[in-house]
Amino acid sequence: MRPQFMDARQTAEYLNMSVTWVYRDAPRLGLAAHKFGAGRNAKLQFKVSEVDAWARQQRMD
């Protein structure tokens, strides 16, 4: 079974981008993260299906 969520490092590898890009630029470009937990221990996770849909939207025809 394919995992539903990826952490920032996995998302960066999946998109062939840097982790810094995932934290800084991805939200500004419409790739939203899901926050699990609260405070300093909160973890950002990206839903695989949303990352795939976002990547398809970025395609230049």
N, C-alpha and C positions, 0 to 999 in steps of 0.2 A: 504494500500500500504506500502510495506517495504521501510524504508529509504535507500538511496543510499550511504550515507556517515556516518561514526561514528567519534567522536572526540577521542583523545588519551585515555581518561578515559573509554569510552565505549568499545574501542578496547581492552584495558587491561582486562576488565571484560569479554568480549566475548571470549578471548583466555585464561582466567584464569591466567594472568600474572600481573606483577606490571606495574604501569604507567612509572616508571623509565626504565623498560625493553623496553617498547614501544618506548620511546624517544632515548635510548642509543643503544640497541642491535638489535631491529627489522630492522632498515635500513641496518645494517651491514649484516644481515642474508637474505636480499632480500625483505623485506616487506616495500615497498616505500609509503611515505605519499604524499598527495597533499596539497600544501600550498595555502591558500586563504588569500589575503590581503598582506600588506607589512610592513616591520619594526617590531616594538615591538607588534603591534596589529595583526600580522599574525596568522592565526589559521591553525594547522595541522589537516587534516582530512584523514581518511582511507576509501577507497571505499570497501563496504561490499563484493562485488563479488571478488575483488582482495585478501581480507583477507581470504575468503573461499578457493580460489584457492591456496594461499600460504600454508594454513593449510593442504590441501590435499597433497601437495608436501612433507610435513614434515612427513607424515605417514611412519612408519616402517613396512615393510611386513615380 
